[in-house]
Structure formats: structure tokens, C-alpha cells
Amino acid sequence: MFQTFEASNKMCTAAKEKHTKRHSMGHTCKKLAIDIAKCIFIQIHWFIDCIIEFIFSLYYDTKVQRVPPVSNKLLLDSTLELAKKIREKKVTAEEVVKACIERCKEVNGLLNSVVEDRYEDAIKQAKEVDVMLKDEKLDIEELEKTKPLLGVPFTTKESNEAKGMLHSMGTLSRKGHRSDEDATVIENVKKAGAIIIGKTNIPELNQWIESRNKVYGQTNNPYNTTRTVGGSSGGDASIVAACGVPFAVGSDIGGSVRIPSACNGVFGLKPSEGMTSLKGIGLRKKVYEDSMAEVGPLCKKAEDLELLTKILSGTFLKTSLDNSSVNLKDLNIFYQESSGDLRASKLSSAASKALSKAVRHFEQVTGNATKVKLPGSEYSYRLWRYWMTQEDADFKTDLTNGNGRTSAVAEITKILKGNNEITLAALLKLIDHDIFPQEKGEWARAVTSTMKEYLLEKLKDNGVLLYPTFNSARYHYASFVSPFSFGYWAIFNVLKLPVCQVPMGLDDSGLPVGVQVVAAPNNDKLCIAVAKELERVFGGWVPPS
């Protein structure tokens, strides 16, 4: 009887093992099938992108223009260099402001970056600065502390409030609206002595990856006018790259500082969560403590990032930004080669090479470089889409400037009646909201939490993640047929981490490519230190002419 029981037990065990093997084999086959399907989808997506690129090239490639070379060498200086020269009276503020104004006038016909100027008032302010600096009793060292940007010109995107200047948000319902006061960050920059000379172009309500609207039209890329400048701080990035101003003040809720910085080959930093005031940014009338958005600088030289971020942050500054004490050799380097999001276009070889160059360099410096895959990065767009619904804003109401609440059906009806008042980008956002199912909150929160926990455990206080910036600037309108690639930037808004876009030279078409540098919360100084090192080794910003 015992033998019978033992034989029966062996048979059961064998059956279980056979079932396990079949299950394991089935699971392996299923995974293989999914991987093959993904590979086929990626190749089809890539093939479609190539066809679109070819078709657009037939139309655009005979229309290419670039901005003319810089004739005044002052325009090549960093923000810090200009401020120092003005303080030390090696050059007057009037000379600097006039040089920037002349350059803006020279290139703006090609670019349409500056949509409102205050050139005459800016020159008057510059003259007042020069009169003040003639006072022999002035303490220059104290002046450097209290007004470190004295006499330096800058721009900001039209959606950031600046007293007395236009604030239409690029939508016809607000055309001609002017601000009664400065956004907190603009006030901070002005108090530091900087002089605003103009406002720059944006997408409608900042909600697109190209800077085009029905109020001001389209902004063009200084490296190639047939290419996009990105969005939403596209006008800022374009005029900075073209040497119209040494720096600009942008904002970033889904890559809005970093996308334009990448397209135009300049530096752009999105600070840590809660590092900057959002009052006066967009349509925000108060301080918002729980948001994916931050205000950040755009500039040609990495040395400007620390001071500009410190000034923008003001009383919101949570940590030291002094990166001089960062020992690059002690950093732990992590990198990811792609997001894995099937909605995004395939990375170009130039984008991959830019990442590889950065990784190889820091592997030599630190002796380490670990390849990682953020769990959930393949859902980059979907996660950002969910978290946008948690922002304190109502796109449908904002489109009408508070006069009711529009919808996709209402706007399509207007178009059919020949009364098209919004951009295609705005319409697509309405369609996305009204027609397509929304993301599940429980799922999105769980994936976001897992991803952030994973990354923070890796980064700690001495780690950085090198992440693709995505491809170089596309032809105008091409983003409509591939709208999801901005997830490469937006995922770090979801995670609310500091991240810096770093230019890494030009591709074979003469367009900028770059890489993103990510750190743990309040470790912005690591992003800045790595950006400065990459600039030192690979050259950073390249003049578009």
C-alpha cells in the first residue's frame, strides 16, 4: 500500500513538473511573441517617420535659412561675463542692451522669436544704470551680491507675466491683454538688476511642442528656419541661441524649458520640485505648491545656471546650488538608452551617440557607469497625461478666457462654420480629453511611485542619470504625426526631479543634439556640475551661423 502511494505521489510530481514546464514554455513563447510584435511595431513606426521626413524635406529643403553671423563679440559672452564687465565699467550697460536689441532686430524677421519689445524703455533703464555706476562711493562687491545681473538684458516667454506687457497666452480670446504686475520670478530677476527687453513666442496656452499660435504666428529655428524651435519656451530658446539675449526665463511642465533648449542647442534647467514660485506663470494667480511645473533658465553657457536658478528661486530656494564643491570622480553614473515608450519615435543615431559620448566620458572620470531601465518609463506619455489632470487648471475654460467652457464638438462646429479660433494643437488636446478614455488614477500613481522609488534608491545624494534628449528639431508641423516623443522630457516632470538639458554639438544636418542630466530632489548642483563638465569637454552651445 505504501508503494502504491509512493508511485502515485511520483506520478503527481511528474505531472506537476510537466505542467510547470508547459506553463513556462508557454510564458516564454508569449514573451517572445510580444517582443517580436514590439520590434515589428518599432520598425513600422520608424519607416513611417522616414517617409514623413522625406515628404517634408521635398517641400522645406529649398527654403532653408540661418541667422547671420554675430558681428559684436559682446553677444557671445555669458550672463556672468556681461554682468562683471558692466560692474567693472569695462563696457556700459547701454552698449550691452543696444547690442542685444540690434541683434534681435537683425534676426527677428527670420525667427519671429520676440513678439513684443520694449527697446526704448530698456535703453533708458540701461542709461540709468550707467549713471548709477559713475558714483565713486558705490561698493562694487556689495553690488555684486545685491544686484548680480545689473544692466544685463533678458527676455521671457509671453505667458510669464511682466508688468505692462502683453499676456495673451497665444490665444485669440485674450488678444491684447496686458499684465498688471510681474510674476514673482520676473520680479526676482528685475530686482537682481536685469533689464527685460522683450517677450517671446509660445504655443497656444503653452500646450504644444511647437511655438505657433493664431496671435503671433510661428517661430523658426536659428540653425534652420524650416525646423521647429520646440515649445513652450520656444521663442526664448530661439532668441538665446541666436545671441539676441544672454539668458531667458522659461517654465517647464512637460519639457517646456528642455525641449526648446534641445531644439536650439542651449542649456535649460528644470529645478527641483517647489524650487520656484508659480505665481504669474501662465494663468496662475497664486502660489501652487503641488505642481509638475517649475520656472527655469535658458542660457548659452553652463556657468550661468547656478546664479540664474538661485535668483529665480528667491525665497523658495531649498538647497545650496554651489557646485564648485562637487567632486565629479565620486559620482555614481547611471544611464538609460531609450524610454521604451512605443508611442515615441525611434531615437536617431545622433541622439544615441550624444548619450554614448557623455556616458563614456563619465565612465572614464568616475570608473563607473551602470545601465538601468526605469520601471514604467515605457508609459512616459500616459503617466504625464494622467498627472496633467491633477494640475490646478481648466484648459476648456482657459481657451475662452473664462467666458464659458468649450469642448471638442463646439470647436469642430466652429471650424465647419468657417470660424476657426483655436490652433490645431489646442483642438487635439480637446479631442484627447473629450473622446479618448482617461488614464486610471490608481495605476498611474502606483507606477509613478515605483519608478521614483527605484530611481531615488539608485541616485541618492551622489548619483546622476544620463538620459536621452531625443532627436534634433523636426520640420515644422511634423510633430503632429508623431506627438508622443516629448515623453522623453515629460517623465521628469512626473517624477518632479531636477534635470538639465545639455547641448552636445550638432548632427550631420547641422542641428543641435544633447543629453539630459537628472539628479535626486534638491541635488540640482549635481546637474549643473555635470553640465559644466560636458560643456568643457564637448564644447556646449555652437553658434547657429
VENLINRA-V614651 format. One record per residue. RES is the residue in one letter. BURIAL is + if it has 9 or more other C-alpha atoms within 8 Angstrom, else -. D_CENTER is the distance of its C-alpha to the mean C-alpha in whole Angstrom. Layout:
RES/BURIAL/D_CENTER ; RES/BURIAL/D_CENTER
This chain:
M/-/76 ; F/-/73 ; Q/-/73 ; T/-/72 ; F/-/69 ; E/-/68 ; A/-/68 ; S/-/66 ; N/-/64 ; K/-/63 ; M/-/63 ; C/-/60 ; T/-/58 ; A/-/58 ; A/-/57 ; K/-/54 ; E/-/53 ; K/-/54 ; H/-/51 ; T/-/49 ; K/-/49 ; R/-/49 ; H/-/46 ; S/-/44 ; M/-/44 ; G/-/43 ; H/-/40 ; T/-/40 ; C/-/40 ; K/-/38 ; K/-/35 ; L/-/36 ; A/-/36 ; I/-/33 ; D/-/31 ; I/-/33 ; A/-/32 ; K/+/28 ; C/-/29 ; I/-/30 ; F/+/28 ; I/+/25 ; Q/-/27 ; I/-/28 ; H/+/24 ; W/+/24 ; F/-/27 ; I/-/26 ; D/+/22 ; C/-/25 ; I/-/27 ; I/+/24 ; E/+/23 ; F/-/27 ; I/-/28 ; F/+/25 ; S/+/26 ; L/-/29 ; Y/-/28 ; Y/+/25 ; D/-/27 ; T/-/29 ; K/-/27 ; V/+/25 ; Q/+/25 ; R/+/23 ; V/+/23 ; P/-/26 ; P/-/26 ; V/+/26 ; S/-/29 ; N/-/29 ; K/-/28 ; L/-/27 ; L/+/24 ; L/+/23 ; D/+/23 ; S/+/20 ; T/+/20 ; L/+/22 ; E/-/25 ; L/+/25 ; A/+/26 ; K/-/28 ; K/+/30 ; I/+/30 ; R/+/32 ; E/-/34 ; K/-/35 ; K/-/35 ; V/+/33 ; T/+/33 ; A/+/30 ; E/+/32 ; E/-/31 ; V/+/28 ; V/+/27 ; K/+/29 ; A/+/28 ; C/+/24 ; I/+/26 ; E/-/28 ; R/+/25 ; C/+/23 ; K/-/26 ; E/-/26 ; V/+/23 ; N/+/22 ; G/-/25 ; L/+/23 ; L/+/19 ; N/+/20 ; S/+/17 ; V/+/19 ; V/+/20 ; E/+/23 ; D/-/24 ; R/+/26 ; Y/+/28 ; E/-/31 ; D/-/30 ; A/+/28 ; I/+/31 ; K/-/33 ; Q/+/31 ; A/+/31 ; K/+/34 ; E/-/35 ; V/+/33 ; D/+/35 ; V/-/38 ; M/-/37 ; L/+/37 ; K/-/40 ; D/-/42 ; E/-/43 ; K/-/43 ; L/-/39 ; D/-/38 ; I/-/35 ; E/-/34 ; E/-/34 ; L/+/32 ; E/+/29 ; K/-/29 ; T/-/29 ; K/+/28 ; P/+/25 ; L/+/24 ; L/+/27 ; G/+/27 ; V/+/23 ; P/+/22 ; F/+/18 ; T/+/17 ; T/+/14 ; K/+/13 ; E/+/16 ; S/+/15 ; N/+/16 ; E/+/19 ; A/+/21 ; K/+/25 ; G/-/27 ; M/+/24 ; L/+/23 ; H/+/21 ; S/+/21 ; M/+/18 ; G/+/19 ; T/+/21 ; L/+/25 ; S/-/26 ; R/+/25 ; K/+/26 ; G/-/27 ; H/-/26 ; R/+/26 ; S/+/25 ; D/-/28 ; E/-/26 ; D/+/23 ; A/+/20 ; T/+/20 ; V/+/18 ; I/+/19 ; E/+/22 ; N/+/21 ; V/+/20 ; K/+/23 ; K/-/25 ; A/+/24 ; G/+/26 ; A/+/23 ; I/+/24 ; I/+/22 ; I/+/23 ; G/+/21 ; K/+/18 ; T/+/16 ; N/+/15 ; I/+/13 ; P/+/14 ; E/+/17 ; L/+/16 ; N/+/12 ; Q/+/13 ; W/+/12 ; I/+/10 ; E/+/12 ; S/+/13 ; R/+/16 ; N/+/19 ; K/+/23 ; V/-/23 ; Y/+/21 ; G/-/21 ; Q/+/18 ; T/+/16 ; N/+/17 ; N/+/16 ; P/+/18 ; Y/+/18 ; N/+/20 ; T/+/20 ; T/+/20 ; R/+/17 ; T/+/14 ; V/+/11 ; G/+/9 ; G/+/8 ; S/+/8 ; S/+/8 ; G/+/9 ; G/+/13 ; D/+/11 ; A/+/10 ; S/+/13 ; I/+/15 ; V/+/14 ; A/+/15 ; A/+/18 ; C/+/19 ; G/+/20 ; V/+/18 ; P/+/18 ; F/+/15 ; A/+/13 ; V/+/12 ; G/+/9 ; S/+/8 ; D/+/6 ; I/+/8 ; G/+/7 ; G/+/3 ; S/+/4 ; V/+/3 ; R/+/2 ; I/+/4 ; P/+/6 ; S/+/6 ; A/+/7 ; C/+/10 ; N/+/11 ; G/+/12 ; V/+/11 ; F/+/10 ; G/+/7 ; L/+/8 ; K/+/7 ; P/+/11 ; S/+/14 ; E/+/15 ; G/+/17 ; M/+/16 ; T/+/16 ; S/+/18 ; L/+/16 ; K/+/20 ; G/+/19 ; I/+/15 ; G/+/16 ; L/-/19 ; R/+/20 ; K/-/23 ; K/-/23 ; V/-/21 ; Y/+/20 ; E/-/20 ; D/-/19 ; S/+/16 ; M/+/12 ; A/+/11 ; E/+/10 ; V/+/10 ; G/+/9 ; P/+/10 ; L/+/9 ; C/+/13 ; K/+/15 ; K/+/16 ; A/+/15 ; E/-/19 ; D/+/17 ; L/+/14 ; E/+/17 ; L/-/19 ; L/+/16 ; T/+/15 ; K/+/18 ; I/+/19 ; L/+/16 ; S/+/18 ; G/+/21 ; T/-/23 ; F/+/21 ; L/+/20 ; K/-/22 ; T/-/22 ; S/-/23 ; L/+/20 ; D/-/23 ; N/+/22 ; S/-/25 ; S/-/27 ; V/-/24 ; N/-/27 ; L/+/25 ; K/-/28 ; D/-/28 ; L/+/24 ; N/+/24 ; I/+/22 ; F/+/21 ; Y/+/19 ; Q/+/18 ; E/+/19 ; S/-/17 ; S/+/16 ; G/-/20 ; D/+/18 ; L/+/21 ; R/-/19 ; A/+/16 ; S/+/18 ; K/-/19 ; L/+/17 ; S/-/19 ; S/-/21 ; A/+/19 ; A/+/16 ; S/+/18 ; K/-/20 ; A/+/17 ; L/+/17 ; S/-/21 ; K/-/21 ; A/+/19 ; V/+/21 ; R/+/24 ; H/-/24 ; F/+/23 ; E/+/26 ; Q/-/28 ; V/-/27 ; T/+/27 ; G/-/30 ; N/+/28 ; A/+/25 ; T/-/25 ; K/-/24 ; V/-/22 ; K/-/21 ; L/+/20 ; P/+/22 ; G/+/20 ; S/+/17 ; E/+/19 ; Y/-/19 ; S/+/15 ; Y/+/15 ; R/-/18 ; L/+/17 ; W/+/14 ; R/+/16 ; Y/+/19 ; W/+/17 ; M/-/16 ; T/-/20 ; Q/-/20 ; E/+/18 ; D/-/20 ; A/-/20 ; D/-/22 ; F/-/20 ; K/+/24 ; T/+/25 ; D/+/22 ; L/+/23 ; T/+/27 ; N/-/26 ; G/-/28 ; N/-/31 ; G/-/31 ; R/+/29 ; T/+/28 ; S/+/28 ; A/+/27 ; V/-/31 ; A/-/32 ; E/+/29 ; I/+/30 ; T/-/34 ; K/+/33 ; I/+/32 ; L/-/35 ; K/-/37 ; G/-/35 ; N/-/33 ; N/-/29 ; E/-/27 ; I/+/24 ; T/+/21 ; L/-/21 ; A/+/18 ; A/+/19 ; L/+/22 ; L/-/21 ; K/-/19 ; L/+/23 ; I/+/24 ; D/-/22 ; H/+/23 ; D/-/27 ; I/-/28 ; F/-/26 ; P/-/27 ; Q/-/25 ; E/+/24 ; K/-/26 ; G/-/25 ; E/-/27 ; W/-/26 ; A/+/22 ; R/-/23 ; A/-/25 ; V/+/23 ; T/+/20 ; S/-/22 ; T/+/24 ; M/+/20 ; K/+/20 ; E/-/23 ; Y/+/23 ; L/+/20 ; L/+/21 ; E/-/25 ; K/-/24 ; L/+/21 ; K/-/24 ; D/-/23 ; N/+/23 ; G/+/21 ; V/+/18 ; L/+/16 ; L/+/15 ; Y/+/13 ; P/+/13 ; T/+/9 ; F/+/11 ; N/+/13 ; S/+/13 ; A/+/13 ; R/-/15 ; Y/+/18 ; H/+/18 ; Y/-/19 ; A/+/19 ; S/+/16 ; F/-/18 ; V/-/20 ; S/+/18 ; P/-/15 ; F/+/14 ; S/+/13 ; F/+/9 ; G/+/11 ; Y/+/10 ; W/+/6 ; A/+/8 ; I/+/11 ; F/+/10 ; N/+/10 ; V/+/13 ; L/-/14 ; K/+/13 ; L/+/13 ; P/+/11 ; V/+/9 ; C/+/8 ; Q/+/7 ; V/+/11 ; P/+/12 ; M/+/15 ; G/+/17 ; L/+/18 ; D/+/19 ; D/-/23 ; S/-/22 ; G/-/21 ; L/+/17 ; P/+/14 ; V/+/13 ; G/+/12 ; V/+/11 ; Q/+/10 ; V/+/12 ; V/+/13 ; A/+/16 ; A/+/18 ; P/+/17 ; N/+/18 ; N/+/18 ; D/+/15 ; K/+/18 ; L/+/18 ; C/+/14 ; I/+/15 ; A/+/19 ; V/+/17 ; A/+/15 ; K/+/18 ; E/-/20 ; L/+/18 ; E/+/18 ; R/-/22 ; V/-/23 ; F/-/21 ; G/+/20 ; G/+/17 ; W/+/16 ; V/-/19 ; P/-/20 ; P/+/19 ; S/+/23
